[in-house]
Amino acid sequence: MIMTYEQIMSDIGNRRYKPIYLLTGEEPYFIDTISDALENTVLDEVQKTFNLVVLYGLDVNVHDIVNQARAFPMMGDVLLVIVKEAQNVKDIDALVDYLPVFPPTTILVLDYKYKKLDKRKSFAKQVDKMGVLFESKKLYDNKIPEWVMDYLKERKYSITPKACQMIVDFIGNDLHKIRNELEKRWIGVGFNPNYKAIEDIKLDIAENIKNVYCKDIDTVYFYGTGCSTEDNKNKIAKVFKKLMPETEIVVESDMMAACHALFGREKGMACIMGTGSNACIYDGKDIECQAVSLGYILGDEGSGCYLGKILLHDYFYEIMPCHLRNVFHERFSVTRDDVIRNVYQKQHASRYLASFAVFLSENFNDDYVITLCENSFKSFFDYYVLKLNGNHEYNLGFVGSVAYCFEDMLRKTASSYSFEVVKVLSSPVEELKKYYKGII
C-alpha cells in the first residue's frame, strides 16, 4: 500500500511491520530515517547478530538479495534484510517473481534513493499489494522552515519562525545537515570532563551508543571539549573502554578536530568560534601552540557565550537601544531571576548564555548589533590571532556556529587585520570523515 512518512513511522513505533518496504524517491532523508527506524526497532541487539543482513546495491545482484531473503531466522522470529543504495541493483524489477514466495518471517527493505521507480511496472504494483510503497519527495524550499519547526516541536523544543528561517538560509535544503545541526544546537547535551563528573559522562556515552553493535567497530575517534590534557583524555578513554572493551579508543581535543577538518595534513591556524572560542597553530600533524583559554566566565571572546553575556548585560543595564530592548523582551521574556538561576545554579551555563546569540542574527542589520559583533570579533583577533600569528605566517580557518552564521563579517574583520580566511565550517564532522578517508 502507498503510505505517508508519518503513517509508516507510526506503524514502526507501534511495531506493526510489513513484509516489504520499497522506499523510493529524490529525498534521501525520509528514506534513511525509515530504514534506520526499522533497523533499530525490528530486532534487539542480540537478534541483530544472527538476523540482520545489510547489503549494498553496488555489491549485489537480484539473486544475492533473493538468496538472503529466502533464508529463515536463527533463534528468532524475524529476518531483516536491508538493501542500501538499491537503485544500483541491476534489473531490480526481476524481484517481482520472488516476492510472493519469500518466507513470512522475512522483512525486506529496499532503499531506492535519488530517483523514482515507475509505479506502473509490475514490481511496484506487487510491492503495493504486499507491503509498503513509499515515495520520498523533495520538500519545496518554502516548506523546509515548517519541517524544522515540526521536527523540534516533536522533541519538545521551540524556535521562532525568524530563527528557523535563518538556519535554513545558512545551511540550505539538505535535511540531513539541518537535522545534524538541530541535534547539535538544541537536543544534544554533550559533556566536558572539566565540569562534569566522570560517572555522569559514562551515563551520557552509554545512552548515545546503546543502539550500536560495538563488536563491529574497530576504532573510535573521539574529539571533545575539555580533552586537551592527557589526564582528561585518559578519563574519557577509560569510560569508552569499559563500554567497548574490544575497540581501540583515540581521544583528541575539539581543537584537534578543528585542525584536522580545516587543514587536513597541511599547516594553518585553526580557530573555534561556537559556544566557546579558542585558536591554535597546527603544523599539519601536531598542535605547535595554543591560545590561553580562560573559559566562558573570563574569556571566550567572539563566541556565542561571549555575545550572549554582552546582550544580557546591555539589556538589563538598559544600554541596548530601546527599540531592540522591546524586541528582545518579546523574543525571550527573560527576567533577572531567570538569568541568575540558569547561570549560577544550573549546569551548561555557557550554552544558556550562547542561546541568546541567535538574537543577533535575527537583527543583523541593526547598528547596535553590527557594532557589538565587530567589537567581539576584534577582541578575538587581538587576544587569540595576533598573539599566536602576529607575523601572518599562517592562513586562518574557522569552525563553529558563530563563525558560520557571521562569516561575511568575520572575513571582513580578518581582512582589516590583513589575514586570509581559507575555510569556514559550521561543524567539523563531514570534513573529519574525509580526513580519515585520506581525502584531505
N, C-alpha and C positions, 0 to 999 in steps of 0.2 A: 504494500500500500504506500501511497505518497503521504509523507508526514512532514510536519514542520520541525524545525530545530527544537522548539520548546516542547513539543509533544514527545519527541524522541528522548530528550534529556529527562523529562518527567517519567517516562517509562523505565529508563535506565535507573533512575533514582529509586523507583519502586520495584526494581528487579523483575520487570516484565520484558523479556527478551524475545527477539525474532530469530529465525534460523539463518537469515542472511541480511546483511546491510550493504547496499550499494550506495556509497557516498560520493557523489559526483558534483562537479561544478567549478566555477572560476575562483571562488573564495576559499582558500585553504584553511582559514582559521576554524570555521564551523566543522569542517571535515575532521581536522586534527582533534578538536575538542570532543566530538562524539566518539571517535576512535579511542582516544585516551580514557574517556569515561568508561567505555566497555572494557578496556584492558585493566582498569583499576577496580572494577566492580564485579565482573562476572566470576573471577577466581580470586581466592585469597593467595597469600604469598607462597604457601606450601604447595597449593594446587598448580600455581604457575610453573613450578619446576617441571612438572610432568605434562601439563595440559595446555600450555600456551605456546603457539607456534607463530613466529613473526617472519614473514617473507618479504622480499623486496622485488618490485616489478622488473628491474633490470637483470636480476639474477635468476628468475624462474620463468617457466612457461606454463601453459594451461594444465599439462599433465602433472607437473610438480604440485600445483595447487590441488588438483583432484586427488592425488595420492595422499596428501596430508589431510584433506578434508574427509576422506573416506575412513580414516583411522578411528578407533574408539578411544575414549578417555581412559587413562590409567589411574586407578584408585580415586575416581571422582565421577561426577555425573555429566560434566560438560568438557568438550574440547573446543578451545577458542583459537581460530586461525585468522590472523590479520595479515592482509597483503597491503603493504605500504607502497605508495607510488604505483598503484595498479594500472595507471594509464600507460605504463611502459611495457605491460604484458602483451605480447603479440597475439592477435586473434582471440582476445578475451571473450568475445561473443560465443566461442565454442563451449564455454561453460554451461550454456543453456541446456545441453543434453544431460549434464551430470547433476544439476541442482536437485531434481526430484529424487535421486537415489542416494543422496548423502544421508548418513545416519541422523536420526532426530537428536542425537547428543552433540552434534556439531553446530557451532555458530561461526559463520564465515563473514568476515568484514573486509570489504574492498574499498580502499582509499583511492578513488579515481579523481585526481586533483587537476586543477587548472584548465579543464575542458569539460564540455558537456557530452554526455552519452546519448545517442539517438534513442529517444523513448519509443519510437515506432518499431524498433527491432525486437525480435522475439526474446532476446536475452533480457532486455529491460522489462518487457511485459511479464516474463516469468518471475523476475525478482519482485515486481509489483504485486504479483499474485501470491508469492510465498512469504515475502518478508518486507523490508523497508527500502523504498527508493527515494533518496533524498537529493535534491539539487541545491547546492550551496551557492547562492547568488551574491555577487559583489554588492556591497552597500553603496548607494549613491553618497557622494561626499557630504551632502547636506543632511544625511541620516546618521552619520557617524557620531556627532555630539550626543544625539539621543541615545545611541547604543552605549556610549561611555557612561552617561548618567544612569541608565538602567543597570549596567554592569556593577557600578558602585552601590546603587540602591539595594540590589540583591544581597550585597555583603554588608549592609547596614552603614554605608558611608554616604555622604552627600557632597555635592560640588555645585557651584553656581554655573549657570549657562555660560557666562563670560570666561570663567576659568576653564571650563570644559572646551570651549572653542579655542582657547589659547593652546591647550595640549594638542588638539588636532592640527592646528596651524603649524606647530613646531615639529610634530612627529610625522604627520602625513596620514595616509589612509591605510597603512599596514596594521591590521588589527592585532597581529602577534606583538608587534613593537609597542602598540598602545597598551595592550594588556600587561606586558612586562613592566612598562613604566608605571602603570597604576599599582601593580603589585609592589613595586619598589617604593613608591612615594606614600601610598595610603595604607596598604594592607600588610606588607612585610615589616616585622618588628626589628629583626637584626639584633646584634649584640656587640659589645665592646668589653674585652676582658679587664680593662681598666676600671670599668664602672659596674660590671655585672658579675654576680657570684658564679663560680665555675659550675655549681650544681644546676643553676638556672640555665646556663649556657648548654649544658648537657641535655636538659629537657627540650630546649629550643631545637637543637640539632636532631635529636631523636624524632621530634614531631615532623621535621622537614624531610627526613629520609624514611619515614615509616612505610611508604609505598614503593621503596626502591629495593630491588633484589641485589643486595650488596656483593654477593659472591660473583656477580658478573662484572664487577668494577675492579680494574687492576690498580688504578691510581686516582686519588682525589687531589686536585689542586685547589686549595682554599686561600682566597685573598680576603683579608678583613681589616677593618679599622681597629687600631689598638694593637696590631700584631707586628709592630716594628722591632720589639725586643725579643731576644732569644727566650726569655722566661715566658712571655705571653704566647709565643709560637709553640713552645713545648706544652703549655697548658691546653691549647686548642688541639694540638696533635694527639695528646693523650685521650681527650674526650672522643675524638673520631676513632681512635684505635680501639677503644673499649666497645664502640658500637659497630665497627667494621674491622675486626681483628686481622683479616686476611688481605686487607687493602693497604697499599702504600699511601701515606699521607704526606703531602707537601703543603706547608703553611707559609704564606707570604703576606706582606702588608698591603693595604689598599694603595699605598704609594707605588709599590712594585707593580700592582695591577695596572695603574695608570701608565707606568713606563713601558710595560710590555704591549699594552693596547695602542699607545700613541706612537711609539718608535720601534717596536719590534726588537731588532738587533742592531739598530743604529743609535747614535748618541743624540741627546737632546735634553731640554729642560721640561720635565713633566710637572704639571700643576693640577691640583684638585680644587674645584670650586663648586661644591654642592651644599649639603647641610653644613659641613665644615670646610676648611681650606688648608692647603699645605703645598709645598713645592720641593723639588729636588733636582740635582744634576745626575743624569744617567749616562753611563759610558758605553751602552749597548749590551752590557752584561750585568753590571752591578750599579748600585746607587753610590756615587762618589761622596756626595754630601747632601744633607737635607736641612731645610729651614727649621729654625727653632719653632716648635709648636707649643703654644700656651693654652690650647683647648678653647672651648666655647665661651668660657667666662672671661678670660683675659685676652684672647686672640681671635683667630679665625676670620681675619679681615677679608672682606669680599664675599663671604659665604652667605648662604640663606639664613643661618642663625644670626650672623652679624647684622644683616639687613633687617631681620625681624626685630632685633633688640633696638635698633635705631628707630624703627617705626613706632614701637610701643613707647619708647622714651619720648618721642616727639608728640605722640598722640596724647599721653597723659599730662605732659607738661605744656600742652597747647602750643607747641612750636609748629606743628603741622598746620598748613593753611586751613582756614575754616571750612572751605568747600570740600576739601579732602577729608577732614575730620568727620564731616557728616556722612560721607560715602563709606569711610572706614567703620563708623558706628553701625551703619545699616548692614554692612558686609559681615561683621564679626560679633557685634553686640557684646564685646568683651568688657569686663569690669576689672578694677584693680585686684579684687579678691581672687578672681579667676587666674590672673597672671601670677600672683604670689603663690597660689596653691600649685599651679602647674610647673612653675619654675623651681620652687624651693621645697616642695613636698612630694612631688611625683617623679617617676622615672622618665627618661627621654626628654629632658628639658630642652635640649638643643633642637630636637625635632619639633617640639611645640613652638619654639621661637621661629624656626625656619618656616613653619606653616603659614606665617603671616607674609612671607616674601612674595607670595602669589599676587598680593595686592599691588605690588609694583608693576608686575607685567600687565595687570588689568588696567592700570592707569599710566601706561608707559610714556605718553606724550605730555604729561603734566611737568611743568618746570621743576617743581619740588622733587618729583621722582627722578628726573634726569640728573639733577644735581646730587641727590643722595647716592645714586648708583655710581656716578662718575667719581665722587669722592671715595666711595668704598673701594672701587677698583684701583684707584690711585694708591690707596693705602696698601692694597695687596702688592702692587708693584714696588712701592717704597720699602716695605718690610720683608718681602719674600724675594722678588725677582732681582732687584738691584743688589741685594745682599749676597746672592749666590752667583749672579750672572752679570755683574757690573761691566764687564768688558765685552758683553754682547757676543760671546763666543758660540752660544747655543741658541737654536731656534726654540720656540715655545709650542707646547701642546697643552690643551685643557680637557679635563674630564669632569663632568658634573652637571646637574640640572640648572644651576645658576649660570654657568658658563654657556650652556647650550641655549637657554632662553634669552640671554642678553649678549649673544655672540657678536652682533654688529657693534655694540657699544664697547665690548671687551677688545675687539680688534682695533677700534678707534683709539682706545686708551693705550694699547700696546704700541700702535704706530706713533703716538705722541712721545713715547719713550724710545723710539727707534728700534722696536723689536718686531719680528715677524711671527705671527701665529700660523703654524702649518696645519694644525688639525684641532677640531673641537668635537668632543663626543659627549652625548648625554649619559651613556653608560659604557663601560669597557667590555661588556660580555661578548658582543659579536666579534670584536677585534681580537679578544683573547682566544677565541676559537681558531681564528686564522693564525695566531701566534703558535699555537700548539700543533697546527697542521703544517707549519713551516711556510705559510704563505707570506707572512710579514716577518 
